[in-house]
């Protein structure tokens, strides 16, 4: 896959779009946050 063709989602915490990563290959359907910071709740929703 090329970068422009990767699937994207919107972060449930900050609302920013993020792209598929190789480490999320097996659990892409379960990924909701763009980073560990958002997962912990450190980034406030805008």
C-alpha distance matrix in Angstrom:
0.0 3.8 6.6 8.4 6.4 6.6 9.9 13.0 16.5 19.9 21.8 25.0 27.1 26.3 24.5 21.8 18.2 15.7 12.0 10.5 11.0 10.7 14.5 14.4 12.5 15.9 17.6 15.3 18.0 20.7 19.3 21.6 21.9 19.9 21.9 24.8 27.2 26.4 26.7 30.1 31.3 31.7 30.1 32.2 31.0 31.6
3.8 0.0 3.8 5.7 5.4 6.7 10.4 12.8 16.5 19.5 21.5 24.9 26.7 25.4 23.6 20.6 17.1 14.9 11.4 11.1 11.8 12.3 16.0 16.1 15.0 18.6 19.8 17.2 20.0 22.4 20.4 22.2 22.1 19.6 21.6 24.8 26.7 26.1 26.9 30.2 31.0 31.1 29.2 31.3 30.1 30.2
6.6 3.8 0.0 3.8 5.4 5.5 9.0 10.5 14.0 16.5 18.4 22.0 23.5 22.0 20.3 17.1 13.8 11.6 8.5 9.1 10.1 11.7 15.1 15.0 14.7 18.4 19.0 16.1 18.9 20.9 18.5 19.8 19.2 16.5 18.6 21.9 23.5 22.9 24.0 27.2 27.8 27.7 25.7 27.8 26.6 26.7
8.4 5.7 3.8 0.0 3.8 5.7 8.5 9.7 13.4 15.8 18.3 21.8 23.5 21.8 19.5 16.4 13.0 11.8 9.3 10.7 12.7 14.7 17.9 17.2 16.9 20.4 20.6 17.3 19.4 21.7 19.4 20.3 20.0 17.4 20.1 23.7 24.9 23.8 25.2 28.5 28.6 28.7 26.2 27.8 26.2 25.9
6.4 5.4 5.4 3.8 0.0 3.8 6.5 9.1 12.8 15.9 18.6 21.7 24.0 22.8 20.4 17.7 14.0 12.6 9.5 9.8 12.2 13.7 17.0 15.8 14.9 18.1 18.6 15.3 17.3 20.0 18.3 19.6 20.0 17.9 20.8 24.2 25.8 24.5 25.4 28.9 29.3 29.7 27.5 29.1 27.3 27.3
6.6 6.7 5.5 5.7 3.8 0.0 3.8 6.5 10.1 13.4 15.6 18.8 21.1 20.2 18.1 15.6 11.9 9.8 6.3 6.0 8.6 10.5 13.5 12.1 11.6 14.9 15.0 11.8 14.0 16.5 14.7 16.1 16.5 14.6 17.4 20.7 22.5 21.2 21.9 25.4 26.0 26.6 24.6 26.4 24.8 25.3
9.9 10.4 9.0 8.5 6.5 3.8 0.0 3.8 7.0 10.6 13.2 16.0 18.6 18.2 15.8 13.9 10.2 8.7 5.9 5.7 9.3 11.6 13.8 11.4 11.2 13.8 13.3 9.6 11.1 13.8 12.2 13.4 14.4 13.2 16.4 19.6 21.4 19.5 20.0 23.7 24.0 25.1 23.1 24.5 22.6 23.3
13.0 12.8 10.5 9.7 9.1 6.5 3.8 0.0 3.8 7.0 9.7 12.7 15.2 14.5 12.1 10.2 6.5 5.6 4.4 6.1 9.8 12.9 14.4 12.0 12.8 15.3 13.8 10.1 11.2 13.1 10.8 11.0 11.6 10.4 13.9 17.3 18.6 16.5 17.3 21.0 20.9 21.9 19.6 20.9 18.9 19.5
16.5 16.5 14.0 13.4 12.8 10.1 7.0 3.8 0.0 3.8 6.5 9.1 11.9 11.7 9.3 8.4 5.6 5.6 6.5 8.0 11.3 14.5 15.2 12.2 13.8 15.5 13.2 9.6 9.9 11.1 8.7 7.9 8.9 8.6 12.3 15.5 16.6 13.9 14.6 18.3 18.0 19.4 17.1 18.0 15.9 16.9
19.9 19.5 16.5 15.8 15.9 13.4 10.6 7.0 3.8 0.0 3.8 6.3 8.8 8.3 5.5 5.5 4.3 6.2 8.8 11.0 13.8 17.3 17.4 14.7 16.9 18.4 15.6 12.4 12.4 12.6 10.0 7.7 7.8 7.8 11.5 14.6 14.9 11.8 13.1 16.5 15.5 16.8 14.2 14.7 12.3 13.2
21.8 21.5 18.4 18.3 18.6 15.6 13.2 9.7 6.5 3.8 0.0 3.8 5.5 5.7 4.7 5.4 6.2 7.0 10.1 12.0 13.9 17.4 16.7 14.3 17.1 18.3 15.2 12.7 12.8 11.9 8.9 5.9 4.7 5.4 8.6 11.3 11.3 8.1 9.5 12.8 11.8 13.2 10.9 11.7 9.8 11.6
25.0 24.9 22.0 21.8 21.7 18.8 16.0 12.7 9.1 6.3 3.8 0.0 3.8 6.2 5.9 8.4 9.7 10.8 13.7 15.0 16.9 20.0 19.0 16.2 19.1 19.6 16.1 14.0 13.3 11.7 9.6 5.8 5.8 8.2 10.6 12.3 12.1 8.3 9.0 11.9 10.5 12.8 10.9 10.8 8.7 11.3
27.1 26.7 23.5 23.5 24.0 21.1 18.6 15.2 11.9 8.8 5.5 3.8 0.0 3.8 5.9 8.4 10.9 12.0 15.3 17.0 18.4 21.6 20.3 18.1 21.3 21.9 18.5 16.8 16.5 14.5 12.0 8.4 6.6 8.4 9.7 10.9 9.6 5.9 7.6 9.7 7.4 9.3 7.2 7.0 5.6 8.7
26.3 25.4 22.0 21.8 22.8 20.2 18.2 14.5 11.7 8.3 5.7 6.2 3.8 0.0 3.8 5.6 8.9 10.7 14.4 16.8 18.3 21.8 20.9 19.1 22.2 23.5 20.4 18.2 18.4 16.9 13.9 10.6 8.3 8.3 9.9 11.9 10.1 7.0 10.0 11.8 9.4 9.9 6.6 6.5 4.7 6.4
24.5 23.6 20.3 19.5 20.4 18.1 15.8 12.1 9.3 5.5 4.7 5.9 5.9 3.8 0.0 3.8 6.6 9.3 12.9 15.5 17.7 21.4 21.1 18.8 21.5 22.9 19.9 17.2 17.1 16.4 13.6 10.4 9.1 9.0 11.8 14.4 13.2 10.0 12.5 14.9 12.8 13.6 10.4 10.0 7.2 7.7
21.8 20.6 17.1 16.4 17.7 15.6 13.9 10.2 8.4 5.5 5.4 8.4 8.4 5.6 3.8 0.0 3.8 6.5 10.2 13.3 15.4 19.1 19.2 17.4 20.0 22.0 19.4 16.5 17.2 16.9 13.6 11.2 9.3 7.7 10.6 13.9 13.0 10.5 13.2 15.9 14.3 14.4 11.2 11.8 9.8 9.8
18.2 17.1 13.8 13.0 14.0 11.9 10.2 6.5 5.6 4.3 6.2 9.7 10.9 8.9 6.6 3.8 0.0 3.8 6.9 10.2 12.8 16.5 17.2 15.2 17.4 19.6 17.4 14.1 15.1 15.5 12.4 10.8 9.7 7.8 11.3 14.9 14.9 12.6 14.7 17.8 16.9 17.3 14.4 15.3 13.3 13.4
15.7 14.9 11.6 11.8 12.6 9.8 8.7 5.6 5.6 6.2 7.0 10.8 12.0 10.7 9.3 6.5 3.8 0.0 3.8 7.0 9.1 12.9 13.6 11.9 14.1 16.7 14.8 11.7 13.5 13.9 10.5 9.9 8.6 5.9 9.2 13.0 13.8 12.1 13.7 17.0 16.9 17.2 14.9 16.6 15.3 16.0
12.0 11.4 8.5 9.3 9.5 6.3 5.9 4.4 6.5 8.8 10.1 13.7 15.3 14.4 12.9 10.2 6.9 3.8 0.0 3.8 6.4 10.0 11.6 10.0 11.5 14.5 13.4 10.2 12.6 13.7 10.8 11.5 10.9 8.5 11.3 14.8 16.4 15.0 16.0 19.4 19.9 20.3 18.3 20.3 19.0 19.8
10.5 11.1 9.1 10.7 9.8 6.0 5.7 6.1 8.0 11.0 12.0 15.0 17.0 16.8 15.5 13.3 10.2 7.0 3.8 0.0 3.8 6.8 8.6 6.8 7.8 10.9 10.4 7.4 10.4 11.9 9.4 11.4 11.5 9.7 12.1 15.1 17.4 16.2 16.4 19.9 20.9 21.8 20.3 22.4 21.4 22.6
11.0 11.8 10.1 12.7 12.2 8.6 9.3 9.8 11.3 13.8 13.9 16.9 18.4 18.3 17.7 15.4 12.8 9.1 6.4 3.8 0.0 3.8 5.4 5.4 6.8 10.2 10.3 8.5 12.2 12.9 10.4 12.8 12.3 10.3 11.5 14.0 16.7 16.4 16.2 19.4 21.0 21.6 20.6 23.3 22.8 24.3
10.7 12.3 11.7 14.7 13.7 10.5 11.6 12.9 14.5 17.3 17.4 20.0 21.6 21.8 21.4 19.1 16.5 12.9 10.0 6.8 3.8 0.0 3.8 5.4 5.2 8.7 10.1 9.4 13.2 14.1 12.4 15.4 15.2 13.6 14.3 16.1 19.2 19.2 18.6 21.6 23.7 24.3 23.7 26.5 26.2 27.9
14.5 16.0 15.1 17.9 17.0 13.5 13.8 14.4 15.2 17.4 16.7 19.0 20.3 20.9 21.1 19.2 17.2 13.6 11.6 8.6 5.4 3.8 0.0 3.8 5.5 7.7 8.5 9.0 12.6 12.5 10.8 14.0 13.7 12.6 12.5 13.6 17.1 17.3 16.1 18.9 21.4 22.2 22.1 25.1 25.1 27.2
14.4 16.1 15.0 17.2 15.8 12.1 11.4 12.0 12.2 14.7 14.3 16.2 18.1 19.1 18.8 17.4 15.2 11.9 10.0 6.8 5.4 5.4 3.8 0.0 3.8 5.6 5.3 5.1 8.8 8.9 7.5 11.0 11.5 11.1 11.9 13.3 16.7 16.1 14.7 18.0 20.1 21.4 21.1 23.6 23.2 25.4
12.5 15.0 14.7 16.9 14.9 11.6 11.2 12.8 13.8 16.9 17.1 19.1 21.3 22.2 21.5 20.0 17.4 14.1 11.5 7.8 6.8 5.2 5.5 3.8 0.0 3.8 5.8 5.8 9.2 10.5 10.1 13.7 14.8 14.5 15.6 17.1 20.5 19.8 18.4 21.7 23.7 25.1 24.7 27.1 26.5 28.5
15.9 18.6 18.4 20.4 18.1 14.9 13.8 15.3 15.5 18.4 18.3 19.6 21.9 23.5 22.9 22.0 19.6 16.7 14.5 10.9 10.2 8.7 7.7 5.6 3.8 0.0 3.8 6.1 8.3 9.2 10.1 13.9 15.6 16.1 17.0 17.9 21.4 20.6 18.5 21.7 23.9 25.8 25.7 28.0 27.4 29.8
17.6 19.8 19.0 20.6 18.6 15.0 13.3 13.8 13.2 15.6 15.2 16.1 18.5 20.4 19.9 19.4 17.4 14.8 13.4 10.4 10.3 10.1 8.5 5.3 5.8 3.8 0.0 3.8 5.5 5.4 6.6 10.3 12.3 13.5 14.6 15.4 18.8 17.5 15.4 18.6 20.7 22.8 22.7 24.7 24.1 26.6
15.3 17.2 16.1 17.3 15.3 11.8 9.6 10.1 9.6 12.4 12.7 14.0 16.8 18.2 17.2 16.5 14.1 11.7 10.2 7.4 8.5 9.4 9.0 5.1 5.8 6.1 3.8 0.0 3.8 5.4 5.3 8.7 10.8 11.6 13.5 15.3 18.2 16.5 15.1 18.7 20.2 22.1 21.4 23.2 22.1 24.3
18.0 20.0 18.9 19.4 17.3 14.0 11.1 11.2 9.9 12.4 12.8 13.3 16.5 18.4 17.1 17.2 15.1 13.5 12.6 10.4 12.2 13.2 12.6 8.8 9.2 8.3 5.5 3.8 0.0 3.8 5.8 8.3 11.4 13.2 15.4 16.9 19.5 17.3 15.6 19.3 20.4 22.8 22.1 23.3 21.9 24.2
20.7 22.4 20.9 21.7 20.0 16.5 13.8 13.1 11.1 12.6 11.9 11.7 14.5 16.9 16.4 16.9 15.5 13.9 13.7 11.9 12.9 14.1 12.5 8.9 10.5 9.2 5.4 5.4 3.8 0.0 3.8 6.3 9.4 11.9 13.5 14.3 17.0 14.8 12.6 16.0 17.4 20.1 19.8 21.1 20.1 22.8
19.3 20.4 18.5 19.4 18.3 14.7 12.2 10.8 8.7 10.0 8.9 9.6 12.0 13.9 13.6 13.6 12.4 10.5 10.8 9.4 10.4 12.4 10.8 7.5 10.1 10.1 6.6 5.3 5.8 3.8 0.0 3.8 6.1 8.1 9.9 11.2 13.8 11.7 10.1 13.7 15.0 17.2 16.7 18.4 17.5 20.1
21.6 22.2 19.8 20.3 19.6 16.1 13.4 11.0 7.9 7.7 5.9 5.8 8.4 10.6 10.4 11.2 10.8 9.9 11.5 11.4 12.8 15.4 14.0 11.0 13.7 13.9 10.3 8.7 8.3 6.3 3.8 0.0 3.8 6.9 9.2 10.7 12.3 9.4 8.3 12.0 12.4 14.8 13.9 15.1 13.9 16.6
21.9 22.1 19.2 20.0 20.0 16.5 14.4 11.6 8.9 7.8 4.7 5.8 6.6 8.3 9.1 9.3 9.7 8.6 10.9 11.5 12.3 15.2 13.7 11.5 14.8 15.6 12.3 10.8 11.4 9.4 6.1 3.8 0.0 3.8 5.6 7.5 8.7 6.0 5.8 9.5 9.9 11.7 10.7 12.5 11.9 14.6
19.9 19.6 16.5 17.4 17.9 14.6 13.2 10.4 8.6 7.8 5.4 8.2 8.4 8.3 9.0 7.7 7.8 5.9 8.5 9.7 10.3 13.6 12.6 11.1 14.5 16.1 13.5 11.6 13.2 11.9 8.1 6.9 3.8 0.0 3.8 7.3 8.3 6.6 7.8 11.1 11.5 12.1 10.6 13.0 12.7 14.6
21.9 21.6 18.6 20.1 20.8 17.4 16.4 13.9 12.3 11.5 8.6 10.6 9.7 9.9 11.8 10.6 11.3 9.2 11.3 12.1 11.5 14.3 12.5 11.9 15.6 17.0 14.6 13.5 15.4 13.5 9.9 9.2 5.6 3.8 0.0 3.8 5.3 5.4 6.3 8.8 10.0 10.1 9.6 12.8 13.5 15.8
24.8 24.8 21.9 23.7 24.2 20.7 19.6 17.3 15.5 14.6 11.3 12.3 10.9 11.9 14.4 13.9 14.9 13.0 14.8 15.1 14.0 16.1 13.6 13.3 17.1 17.9 15.4 15.3 16.9 14.3 11.2 10.7 7.5 7.3 3.8 0.0 3.8 5.4 4.9 6.1 8.5 8.7 9.7 13.1 14.6 17.3
27.2 26.7 23.5 24.9 25.8 22.5 21.4 18.6 16.6 14.9 11.3 12.1 9.6 10.1 13.2 13.0 14.9 13.8 16.4 17.4 16.7 19.2 17.1 16.7 20.5 21.4 18.8 18.2 19.5 17.0 13.8 12.3 8.7 8.3 5.3 3.8 0.0 3.8 5.4 5.3 6.3 5.3 6.3 9.9 12.0 14.6
26.4 26.1 22.9 23.8 24.5 21.2 19.5 16.5 13.9 11.8 8.1 8.3 5.9 7.0 10.0 10.5 12.6 12.1 15.0 16.2 16.4 19.2 17.3 16.1 19.8 20.6 17.5 16.5 17.3 14.8 11.7 9.4 6.0 6.6 5.4 5.4 3.8 0.0 3.8 5.4 5.0 5.7 5.3 8.0 9.2 12.2
26.7 26.9 24.0 25.2 25.4 21.9 20.0 17.3 14.6 13.1 9.5 9.0 7.6 10.0 12.5 13.2 14.7 13.7 16.0 16.4 16.2 18.6 16.1 14.7 18.4 18.5 15.4 15.1 15.6 12.6 10.1 8.3 5.8 7.8 6.3 4.9 5.4 3.8 0.0 3.8 5.4 7.7 8.6 10.9 11.9 15.3
30.1 30.2 27.2 28.5 28.9 25.4 23.7 21.0 18.3 16.5 12.8 11.9 9.7 11.8 14.9 15.9 17.8 17.0 19.4 19.9 19.4 21.6 18.9 18.0 21.7 21.7 18.6 18.7 19.3 16.0 13.7 12.0 9.5 11.1 8.8 6.1 5.3 5.4 3.8 0.0 3.8 5.7 8.2 10.4 12.6 16.0
31.3 31.0 27.8 28.6 29.3 26.0 24.0 20.9 18.0 15.5 11.8 10.5 7.4 9.4 12.8 14.3 16.9 16.9 19.9 20.9 21.0 23.7 21.4 20.1 23.7 23.9 20.7 20.2 20.4 17.4 15.0 12.4 9.9 11.5 10.0 8.5 6.3 5.0 5.4 3.8 0.0 3.8 5.6 6.9 9.2 12.6
31.7 31.1 27.7 28.7 29.7 26.6 25.1 21.9 19.4 16.8 13.2 12.8 9.3 9.9 13.6 14.4 17.3 17.2 20.3 21.8 21.6 24.3 22.2 21.4 25.1 25.8 22.8 22.1 22.8 20.1 17.2 14.8 11.7 12.1 10.1 8.7 5.3 5.7 7.7 5.7 3.8 0.0 3.8 6.3 9.6 12.3
30.1 29.2 25.7 26.2 27.5 24.6 23.1 19.6 17.1 14.2 10.9 10.9 7.2 6.6 10.4 11.2 14.4 14.9 18.3 20.3 20.6 23.7 22.1 21.1 24.7 25.7 22.7 21.4 22.1 19.8 16.7 13.9 10.7 10.6 9.6 9.7 6.3 5.3 8.6 8.2 5.6 3.8 0.0 3.8 6.5 8.9
32.2 31.3 27.8 27.8 29.1 26.4 24.5 20.9 18.0 14.7 11.7 10.8 7.0 6.5 10.0 11.8 15.3 16.6 20.3 22.4 23.3 26.5 25.1 23.6 27.1 28.0 24.7 23.2 23.3 21.1 18.4 15.1 12.5 13.0 12.8 13.1 9.9 8.0 10.9 10.4 6.9 6.3 3.8 0.0 3.8 6.3
31.0 30.1 26.6 26.2 27.3 24.8 22.6 18.9 15.9 12.3 9.8 8.7 5.6 4.7 7.2 9.8 13.3 15.3 19.0 21.4 22.8 26.2 25.1 23.2 26.5 27.4 24.1 22.1 21.9 20.1 17.5 13.9 11.9 12.7 13.5 14.6 12.0 9.2 11.9 12.6 9.2 9.6 6.5 3.8 0.0 3.8
31.6 30.2 26.7 25.9 27.3 25.3 23.3 19.5 16.9 13.2 11.6 11.3 8.7 6.4 7.7 9.8 13.4 16.0 19.8 22.6 24.3 27.9 27.2 25.4 28.5 29.8 26.6 24.3 24.2 22.8 20.1 16.6 14.6 14.6 15.8 17.3 14.6 12.2 15.3 16.0 12.6 12.3 8.9 6.3 3.8 0.0
